Amino acid sequence: MAIICVDAGTTVIKAVGYDSSGAESYVARRETTVSRPAPGHAEQDMDAVWAAVADTVREVAARMGERGSHESGTVESGTVESGTVESGTVDFVAVTAQGDGCWLVDAGGEPTGPAILWNDARAAATVDAWTRSGLAAAAFRLNGSSAASGLPHAILTWLGANDPGRLDRSHANLTCGGWIFSRMTGQLVADESDASAPFMDLRARAYSAELLAMFGLEWAGRLLPEVRSCPVAELSADAAATLGLPAGTPVVMAPYDIAATALGAGAVSPGQACGILGTTLCTEVIVGSPDLDGDPTGITIALPGGYLRAFPTFAGTEVVQWTCRLLGLDGPAELGELALQSPPGANGLAFLPYLSPAGERAPFSDPLARGALHGMSFEHGREHVARAVLEGLTMVIRDCLAATGAAPTELRASGGGSASATWLAMIADVTGLPVRRPADAEVGARGAYLVGLAATGAAPSVAAAAAEHVRLRDAVEPDPGRKARYARLFDDFLTLRGADAGTWPLLADMRGRA
C-alpha cells in the first residue's frame, strides 16, 4: 500500500507520500502567493494553486515510482517513465486544503477570477452590519457558525454589489479543496466540512433555503455545489497525465485543513481537543452533536459521524512573523529564546494580538478589532515585547478553549508553532492542561490519510485508523506556580480587551479618514 495526501494551505502546499506501513516517506513543498490588490483584499491565482499541487504530487509520485522500481525486483529500470508511478502502486490520493473563501468557476470548471480567501476583509462592513442587527446571531441557530468577512455569504454579497458580471459568469462556488478535487476528477462537489458554513442547516446536514433568504442570497443557491459526506471519485485521464499517476486512482476529498489536522492529531472522539498553531490559531474540540443554543461564536463543522466545534482566529503565526520583523529576529526560534529572558507577565506588558485587517472572528466576532501593546515604558526591552506577544497569543488559545464549553484532559498541539518548546510550555501553563504533539511532521496530511483509509474501505472508521496510525510525543505538563500566575493574567487580558473594544469604532473611523 502506498498513498499520497495533499495539504494545500494558504501559503504552502505539500504532498506527502506514505509507505505500506503508514509512515511518511516523502514530502514535497511549494510556496504560494497571496496577493493583496487593494486594502483588505486577499486573493490567489487558482491556476497557480493547482500548478503547485501538481508539482508536489508529481514529485512525490516520481520518488515513489523510483523506490518501487528499486525494491520490487520485477520492474526494470526505465520501464516506468520519469515522473510516473506504476499502475496499482498508489492506493488513493486524499486532499485537504484551506477552507472558506470563494473559488468561483464557470460551467466548464474554469476560474472566473482569482480566489477570494478566508482572510479577505473587503466585506467587513457587511459582517459588522449583520452582527449589530442580530442577523448573524439568528443564523447561528441554524448553521452553528458566526459570520466572518471571508465566508461565502459575505463575499458573495460584496460581489453582488461590486462585480455582478463575475457572478453571471460563474456556475459553482467551490473551496480550495473543491477546486483541487475538480481538477483531479472533473467533479464540482463539496464535502460536508466545506459546506458547513454558512449555508448548511447542521441538524439536517443540507443547504438551508431559510439561511439563504436571511442573507438576501436566494439567487446564490445556483452556485452551491452538491454536498457529499466524503467525496470519492476516479482520477481523470488528463489529471493522471499531469500528476504522473494512473488514471482511475481513487481521489478522496477529506475535510478541510483545520478539521483534518484535528483528526491527524488523534482528536476523533467527543471531548478530545486540538490546538493548531498556524496562520490561524485554531482551538477545536470534537462533539457528538451541534450546540446551536450557546453563544453565537466560532464555527461548527460537520464530519463523518460527528462534529467539530472550532474557534479559528485571524491572529496566528503571522503575528509571530510580524514581531520577528519588528524586533529584527531571524525567526520564531529566536523569538522564543528572547521571551525566556523575561519573567511571566512580561514585567507588566500585555499584548492584544488582533492584527488582522479583517478584525477577529474567534472567540468573538468583530471586524473592527485591533491589536494593542499595553503598559509600555522605558523599563521594557525587546525580551518583554517577545514574551508579551507569545503570552497574548496564548491567552487567545485559553479564551477559545473556554468558549468550546468542553473540559478536555489534554490538548493536542500541531502546526508550525508547535515546534517551539517555549510556546508549548507557555500553553500548558496558561491552559492548565498537558500539551502533546503528534509524532507526524505533517498532521493535516495525516488526517487526510485517515479519512482516505475509511472512505476507501481500508479501515472500518476514522477512529479505528487513528488508533493504528496516530502516535504522540511525551506530554508537556503545566507548572503549578506559573499556572496560578497566568490565571490572574488571563482575567487581566479579558479586562483590557473589554476596555479596548470601545475604541475600535473610533480607530476604524480614523483609518477611514487617513
C-alpha positions as CSV (number, residue, x, y, z in Angstrom):
1,M,0.0,0.0,0.0
2,A,1.2,3.5,-0.9
3,I,-0.8,6.7,-0.5
4,I,-0.3,10.3,-1.5
5,C,-2.0,13.1,0.6
6,V,-2.2,16.8,-0.4
7,D,-2.4,19.5,2.2
8,A,-3.0,22.8,0.4
9,G,-2.5,25.6,2.9
10,T,-2.7,29.3,2.3
11,T,1.0,29.9,1.8
12,V,2.5,26.4,1.5
13,I,1.2,23.4,-0.5
14,K,2.5,20.0,0.5
15,A,2.2,16.5,-0.9
16,V,3.1,13.6,1.4
17,G,3.8,10.1,0.4
18,Y,3.1,7.2,2.8
19,D,4.6,3.7,2.5
20,S,2.9,0.4,3.2
21,S,3.4,0.8,7.0
22,G,1.7,4.2,7.0
23,A,5.0,6.1,7.6
24,E,5.8,9.4,5.9
25,S,8.2,8.6,3.1
26,Y,8.4,11.7,1.0
27,V,7.3,15.3,1.4
28,A,7.3,17.9,-1.4
29,R,6.6,21.6,-0.8
30,R,5.8,24.6,-2.9
31,E,5.2,28.1,-1.6
32,T,2.2,30.0,-2.9
33,T,1.5,33.7,-3.2
34,V,-1.4,35.7,-1.6
35,S,-2.0,38.9,-3.5
36,R,-3.5,42.0,-1.9
37,P,-4.5,44.2,-4.8
38,A,-6.5,46.6,-2.5
39,P,-6.7,47.3,1.2
40,G,-8.3,44.3,3.0
41,H,-8.3,42.1,-0.1
42,A,-6.6,38.6,0.0
43,E,-6.6,36.6,-3.3
44,Q,-4.9,33.7,-5.0
45,D,-4.5,32.7,-8.6
46,M,-6.4,29.5,-8.8
47,D,-4.4,28.1,-11.7
48,A,-1.2,28.8,-9.8
49,V,-2.5,26.9,-6.8
50,W,-3.3,23.9,-9.0
51,A,0.1,24.1,-10.7
52,A,1.7,24.0,-7.2
53,V,-0.4,21.0,-6.3
54,A,0.5,19.2,-9.5
55,D,4.2,19.9,-9.0
56,T,4.2,18.4,-5.5
57,V,2.2,15.4,-6.3
58,R,4.3,14.7,-9.4
59,E,7.5,15.0,-7.4
60,V,6.2,12.6,-4.7
61,A,4.9,10.2,-7.3
62,A,8.2,10.1,-9.1
63,R,10.1,9.4,-5.9
64,M,7.6,6.6,-5.0
65,G,7.9,5.2,-8.5
66,E,11.7,5.2,-8.2
67,R,11.5,3.4,-4.9
68,G,9.1,0.8,-6.2
69,S,11.3,0.1,-9.2
70,H,14.3,-0.4,-6.9
71,E,12.6,-2.5,-4.4
72,S,10.2,-4.8,-6.2
73,G,12.8,-6.7,-8.3
74,T,10.2,-7.0,-11.0
75,V,10.2,-3.6,-12.6
76,E,13.2,-2.9,-14.8
77,S,14.9,0.4,-14.7
78,G,13.4,2.6,-17.5
79,T,10.1,0.7,-17.7
80,V,8.4,3.3,-15.6
81,E,8.6,6.8,-17.2
82,S,10.2,9.6,-15.2
83,G,7.5,11.3,-13.1
84,T,5.1,8.4,-13.2
85,V,4.0,5.7,-10.9
86,E,3.4,2.1,-12.0
87,S,-0.3,1.2,-12.1
88,G,-1.6,-0.2,-8.8
89,T,1.2,1.2,-6.6
90,V,-0.8,4.2,-5.2
91,D,-4.0,3.1,-3.5
92,F,-5.5,6.6,-3.3
93,V,-4.9,10.3,-3.2
94,A,-6.5,12.3,-0.4
95,V,-6.9,16.1,-0.4
96,T,-7.3,18.6,2.4
97,A,-6.9,22.3,1.9
98,Q,-7.6,25.8,3.3
99,G,-11.3,26.4,3.9
100,D,-13.9,29.1,3.3
101,G,-13.5,31.9,0.8
102,C,-14.9,31.8,-2.7
103,W,-13.3,29.8,-5.5
104,L,-15.7,30.5,-8.4
105,V,-15.7,28.5,-11.6
106,D,-17.8,28.5,-14.8
107,A,-19.7,25.6,-16.2
108,G,-16.6,24.1,-17.6
109,G,-14.8,24.2,-14.3
110,E,-12.5,27.1,-15.2
111,P,-11.9,30.0,-12.8
112,T,-13.9,33.2,-13.4
113,G,-11.3,35.2,-11.5
114,P,-8.9,34.9,-8.6
115,A,-9.9,33.0,-5.5
116,I,-11.1,35.3,-2.7
117,L,-9.6,33.9,0.5
118,W,-10.8,33.1,4.0
119,N,-8.9,36.1,5.4
120,D,-10.2,38.6,3.0
121,A,-11.7,41.7,4.6
122,R,-13.5,43.5,1.8
123,A,-16.9,42.6,3.2
124,A,-16.1,43.6,6.8
125,A,-18.7,46.4,6.8
126,T,-21.4,43.9,5.7
127,V,-20.4,41.5,8.5
128,D,-20.4,44.3,11.0
129,A,-24.0,45.3,10.0
130,W,-25.1,41.6,10.2
131,T,-23.6,41.4,13.7
132,R,-25.0,44.6,15.0
133,S,-28.5,43.9,13.6
134,G,-28.7,40.4,15.2
135,L,-28.8,38.7,11.8
136,A,-25.6,36.8,12.4
137,A,-26.7,35.5,15.8
138,A,-30.0,34.4,14.3
139,A,-28.2,32.5,11.5
140,F,-26.0,30.8,14.1
141,R,-29.1,29.0,15.5
142,L,-29.2,27.0,12.2
143,N,-25.6,26.9,11.0
144,G,-23.6,26.9,14.2
145,S,-21.1,29.5,12.9
146,S,-20.5,33.1,13.4
147,A,-20.2,35.5,10.5
148,A,-16.9,36.5,9.1
149,S,-15.8,38.5,6.1
150,G,-14.0,35.6,4.5
151,L,-17.1,33.3,4.4
152,P,-19.0,32.8,1.2
153,H,-22.2,34.7,2.2
154,A,-20.2,37.9,2.9
155,I,-18.0,37.6,-0.2
156,L,-21.0,36.8,-2.5
157,T,-22.9,39.8,-1.1
158,W,-19.9,42.0,-1.9
159,L,-19.6,40.6,-5.4
160,G,-23.3,41.1,-6.0
161,A,-22.8,44.8,-5.3
162,N,-19.4,45.3,-6.8
163,D,-18.8,42.7,-9.5
164,P,-22.1,41.2,-10.7
165,G,-20.6,40.3,-14.0
166,R,-18.3,37.7,-12.4
167,L,-21.3,36.1,-10.7
168,D,-23.1,35.9,-14.0
169,R,-20.1,34.1,-15.5
170,S,-19.9,31.7,-12.5
171,H,-21.5,28.3,-12.3
172,A,-20.2,27.0,-8.9
173,N,-18.7,28.4,-5.8
174,L,-16.0,25.9,-4.6
175,T,-13.5,25.9,-1.8
176,C,-9.8,25.3,-2.3
177,G,-10.2,21.6,-1.6
178,G,-13.2,21.5,-4.0
179,W,-11.1,23.3,-6.7
180,I,-8.3,20.7,-6.4
181,F,-10.8,17.8,-6.4
182,S,-12.4,19.2,-9.5
183,R,-9.1,19.5,-11.3
184,M,-8.3,15.8,-10.4
185,T,-11.7,14.3,-11.1
186,G,-13.8,16.8,-13.2
187,Q,-16.5,16.8,-10.5
188,L,-17.8,20.0,-8.9
189,V,-18.8,19.0,-5.3
190,A,-18.3,20.0,-1.7
191,D,-17.7,17.8,1.3
192,E,-19.7,18.4,4.5
193,S,-17.0,20.3,6.2
194,D,-16.6,22.8,3.5
195,A,-20.4,23.2,3.1
196,S,-21.0,23.6,6.8
197,A,-20.6,27.4,6.9
198,P,-22.5,29.5,6.2
199,F,-25.4,27.8,4.3
200,M,-25.9,24.4,5.9
201,D,-28.6,23.5,8.4
202,L,-26.3,21.4,10.6
203,R,-29.1,19.2,12.1
204,A,-30.3,18.4,8.6
205,R,-26.8,18.3,7.1
206,A,-28.2,20.0,4.0
207,Y,-28.2,23.5,2.5
208,S,-30.9,25.7,4.0
209,A,-33.2,27.9,1.9
210,E,-34.0,29.8,5.1
211,L,-30.4,30.7,5.6
212,L,-30.0,31.9,2.0
213,A,-33.1,34.0,2.4
214,M,-31.9,35.5,5.7
215,F,-28.9,37.0,4.0
216,G,-30.8,38.0,0.8
217,L,-28.9,35.4,-1.2
218,E,-31.7,33.3,-2.7
219,W,-30.1,33.9,-6.1
220,A,-26.8,32.3,-4.9
221,G,-28.4,28.9,-4.4
222,R,-27.5,28.0,-8.0
223,L,-23.8,28.4,-7.1
224,L,-23.8,25.9,-4.3
225,P,-22.2,22.5,-5.3
226,E,-23.6,19.2,-4.4
227,V,-22.7,18.1,-0.9
228,R,-21.3,14.6,-0.2
229,S,-20.3,13.2,3.1
230,C,-16.9,12.2,1.9
231,P,-16.5,12.5,-1.9
232,V,-14.5,9.8,-3.7
233,A,-14.0,9.8,-7.4
234,E,-11.6,8.4,-10.0
235,L,-8.6,10.4,-11.2
236,S,-9.3,11.6,-14.7
237,A,-7.1,10.8,-17.7
238,D,-6.0,14.4,-18.1
239,A,-5.2,14.8,-14.4
240,A,-3.4,11.5,-14.4
241,A,-1.1,12.6,-17.2
242,T,-0.4,15.9,-15.3
243,L,0.3,14.2,-11.9
244,G,2.2,11.2,-13.1
245,L,-0.3,8.7,-11.6
246,P,-2.5,6.0,-13.2
247,A,-6.0,7.1,-14.4
248,G,-8.7,5.7,-12.2
249,T,-6.7,6.1,-9.0
250,P,-9.3,6.9,-6.2
251,V,-9.3,10.5,-5.1
252,V,-10.7,11.3,-1.7
253,M,-11.8,14.8,-0.7
254,A,-11.1,14.9,3.0
255,P,-12.4,17.6,5.4
256,Y,-10.7,21.0,5.1
257,D,-7.4,21.7,6.9
258,I,-8.4,22.6,10.4
259,A,-10.7,19.6,10.7
260,A,-8.1,17.3,9.0
261,T,-5.5,18.5,11.4
262,A,-7.6,17.7,14.5
263,L,-8.2,14.2,13.1
264,G,-4.5,13.8,12.3
265,A,-3.6,14.8,15.9
266,G,-5.9,11.9,17.1
267,A,-8.8,14.1,18.2
268,V,-11.5,11.8,16.9
269,S,-13.8,11.2,19.8
270,P,-16.1,13.7,21.7
271,G,-14.2,15.7,24.2
272,Q,-10.8,15.4,22.6
273,A,-9.3,18.8,21.8
274,C,-6.6,20.1,19.4
275,G,-4.9,23.5,19.0
276,I,-3.4,24.4,15.7
277,L,-0.6,26.9,15.9
278,G,-0.5,28.1,12.3
279,T,-1.6,31.0,10.2
280,T,-4.7,30.8,12.3
281,L,-4.7,29.8,15.9
282,C,-7.5,27.2,15.9
283,T,-8.7,25.7,19.1
284,E,-11.2,22.9,18.5
285,V,-13.0,20.0,20.2
286,I,-14.9,17.0,18.8
287,V,-18.6,17.0,19.8
288,G,-21.3,14.4,19.2
289,S,-24.0,16.9,18.2
290,P,-24.0,20.6,17.3
291,D,-24.8,23.2,20.1
292,L,-26.8,25.8,18.4
293,D,-28.2,27.4,21.5
294,G,-25.0,28.8,23.1
295,D,-23.1,32.0,22.4
296,P,-23.1,32.6,18.6
297,T,-19.3,32.4,18.2
298,G,-16.9,30.1,16.4
299,I,-17.8,27.6,13.8
300,T,-19.3,24.1,13.8
301,I,-18.1,21.7,11.1
302,A,-19.9,18.5,10.1
303,L,-17.7,15.5,10.0
304,P,-18.4,11.8,9.2
305,G,-20.2,10.6,12.4
306,G,-19.8,13.8,14.4
307,Y,-19.0,17.5,14.5
308,L,-16.0,19.7,15.3
309,R,-16.6,22.9,17.3
310,A,-13.8,25.2,16.2
311,F,-12.6,28.7,17.0
312,P,-10.2,29.7,14.2
313,T,-8.8,33.1,14.9
314,F,-7.3,35.7,12.5
315,A,-4.4,36.0,14.9
316,G,-1.8,33.3,14.5
317,T,1.8,32.8,13.4
318,E,1.6,35.8,11.1
319,V,1.7,37.8,14.4
320,V,4.8,35.9,15.4
321,Q,6.4,36.7,12.0
322,W,5.4,40.3,12.3
323,T,7.0,40.5,15.7
324,C,10.2,38.9,14.4
325,R,10.5,41.5,11.7
326,L,9.8,44.3,14.2
327,L,12.4,43.1,16.6
328,G,15.0,42.2,13.9
329,L,14.9,38.4,14.7
330,D,15.7,35.7,12.3
331,G,12.6,33.6,13.1
332,P,10.3,32.1,15.8
333,A,13.1,30.2,17.5
334,E,14.9,33.4,18.3
335,L,11.7,34.9,19.5
336,G,11.2,32.0,21.9
337,E,14.7,32.4,23.2
338,L,14.3,36.1,23.7
339,A,11.0,35.6,25.5
340,L,12.7,33.3,28.1
341,Q,14.8,36.3,29.2
342,S,11.6,37.9,30.6
343,P,9.6,36.6,33.6
344,P,5.9,35.6,33.2
345,G,3.8,38.6,32.8
346,A,6.5,40.5,30.8
347,N,7.0,43.0,33.6
348,G,3.5,44.3,33.3
349,L,3.4,44.4,29.5
350,A,0.2,43.0,27.9
351,F,-0.4,42.4,24.2
352,L,-3.8,42.1,22.4
353,P,-2.9,40.2,19.2
354,Y,-5.7,41.3,16.9
355,L,-3.5,42.5,14.0
356,S,-5.6,41.2,11.0
357,P,-7.2,43.9,8.8
358,A,-10.3,41.6,9.0
359,G,-10.5,42.1,12.8
360,E,-11.2,39.0,14.7
361,R,-13.7,36.1,14.4
362,A,-13.0,33.9,17.4
363,P,-13.9,33.5,20.2
364,F,-15.8,36.8,19.4
365,S,-16.6,38.3,16.0
366,D,-15.7,42.0,15.4
367,P,-14.3,43.1,12.1
368,L,-13.1,46.3,13.8
369,A,-10.9,44.6,16.4
370,R,-7.4,45.8,16.5
371,G,-4.2,44.9,18.5
372,A,-2.5,46.8,21.2
373,L,0.6,46.7,23.4
374,H,-0.4,47.9,26.9
375,G,1.8,49.2,29.7
376,M,4.9,50.2,27.7
377,S,7.6,52.2,29.5
378,F,11.3,52.8,29.3
379,E,11.7,49.9,31.7
380,H,10.7,47.4,28.9
381,G,13.1,45.9,26.4
382,R,12.8,43.5,23.4
383,E,12.6,40.5,25.7
384,H,9.5,41.9,27.3
385,V,7.8,42.5,24.0
386,A,8.7,39.0,22.8
387,R,7.2,37.5,26.0
388,A,4.1,39.7,25.8
389,V,3.4,38.7,22.2
390,L,3.6,34.9,22.9
391,E,1.6,35.4,26.1
392,G,-1.1,37.4,24.2
393,L,-1.4,34.7,21.6
394,T,-1.6,32.0,24.3
395,M,-4.3,33.9,26.1
396,V,-6.3,33.7,22.9
397,I,-6.0,29.9,22.9
398,R,-7.3,29.8,26.5
399,D,-10.1,32.1,25.6
400,C,-11.1,29.9,22.7
401,L,-10.8,26.8,24.8
402,A,-13.2,28.2,27.3
403,A,-15.6,29.1,24.6
404,T,-15.8,25.5,23.4
405,G,-17.6,24.6,26.7
406,A,-15.6,21.4,26.8
407,A,-13.4,20.1,29.6
408,P,-10.7,18.2,27.9
409,T,-8.0,16.4,29.9
410,E,-5.2,17.4,27.5
411,L,-4.6,19.5,24.4
412,R,-3.1,18.1,21.2
413,A,-0.9,20.8,19.6
414,S,0.1,20.9,15.9
415,G,1.1,23.4,13.3
416,G,4.4,25.2,12.7
417,G,4.2,27.0,16.1
418,S,4.2,23.7,17.9
419,A,7.9,23.3,17.1
420,S,8.6,25.9,19.8
421,A,9.2,24.3,23.2
422,T,8.9,27.7,24.8
423,W,5.4,28.3,23.4
424,L,4.2,24.7,24.2
425,A,5.3,25.2,27.8
426,M,3.5,28.5,27.9
427,I,0.3,26.9,26.5
428,A,0.5,24.2,29.2
429,D,0.9,26.9,31.9
430,V,-1.8,29.2,30.6
431,T,-4.5,26.5,29.9
432,G,-3.5,24.3,32.8
433,L,-3.6,21.2,30.5
434,P,-0.9,18.8,29.4
435,V,0.1,19.5,25.8
436,R,1.1,16.7,23.4
437,R,2.4,16.9,19.9
438,P,1.8,14.3,17.3
439,A,4.9,12.4,16.1
440,D,4.0,13.2,12.5
441,A,5.5,16.2,10.9
442,E,2.5,16.7,8.6
443,V,-0.5,16.4,10.8
444,G,-3.1,17.8,8.3
445,A,-2.0,15.3,5.7
446,R,-2.2,12.5,8.3
447,G,-5.8,13.5,8.9
448,A,-6.5,13.2,5.2
449,Y,-4.7,9.8,5.2
450,L,-7.0,8.6,8.0
451,V,-10.2,9.8,6.2
452,G,-9.0,8.2,3.0
453,L,-8.5,4.8,4.7
454,A,-12.0,4.9,5.9
455,A,-13.5,6.3,2.7
456,T,-11.9,3.6,0.6
457,G,-12.7,0.7,3.0
458,A,-9.1,0.2,4.1
459,A,-10.2,0.9,7.7
460,P,-13.6,0.5,9.4
461,S,-13.7,4.1,10.6
462,V,-11.6,7.2,11.0
463,A,-11.3,6.5,14.8
464,A,-10.0,3.0,14.1
465,A,-7.5,4.3,11.6
466,A,-6.3,6.9,14.1
467,A,-5.9,4.3,16.8
468,E,-3.5,2.4,14.5
469,H,-1.6,5.3,12.8
470,V,-1.5,8.3,15.2
471,R,1.5,8.5,17.6
472,L,2.0,11.2,20.2
473,R,5.1,12.6,21.8
474,D,5.5,12.9,25.6
475,A,3.3,15.5,27.3
476,V,4.5,19.0,28.3
477,E,3.0,19.4,31.8
478,P,1.9,22.7,33.3
479,D,3.9,24.2,36.1
480,P,1.7,24.8,39.2
481,G,3.2,28.1,40.1
482,R,3.1,29.6,36.6
483,K,-0.4,28.2,36.1
484,A,-1.7,30.2,39.1
485,R,0.1,33.3,37.9
486,Y,-1.4,33.1,34.4
487,A,-4.9,32.5,35.8
488,R,-4.8,36.1,37.1
489,L,-3.2,37.4,34.0
490,F,-5.9,35.9,31.9
491,D,-8.5,37.9,33.8
492,D,-6.4,41.0,33.2
493,F,-6.2,40.1,29.5
494,L,-10.0,40.0,29.2
495,T,-10.4,43.3,31.1
496,L,-8.0,45.1,28.8
497,R,-9.8,43.7,25.7
498,G,-13.1,44.9,27.0
499,A,-11.7,48.3,27.6
500,D,-10.1,48.5,24.2
501,A,-13.2,47.3,22.3
502,G,-14.8,50.7,23.0
503,T,-12.1,52.4,21.0
504,W,-12.3,50.1,17.9
505,P,-15.1,52.1,16.1
506,L,-13.1,55.3,16.6
507,L,-9.9,53.7,15.2
508,A,-11.9,52.4,12.2
509,D,-13.2,56.0,11.6
510,M,-9.6,57.3,11.9
511,R,-8.4,54.7,9.3
512,G,-11.3,55.8,7.0
513,R,-10.0,59.4,7.2
514,A,-6.4,58.5,6.5
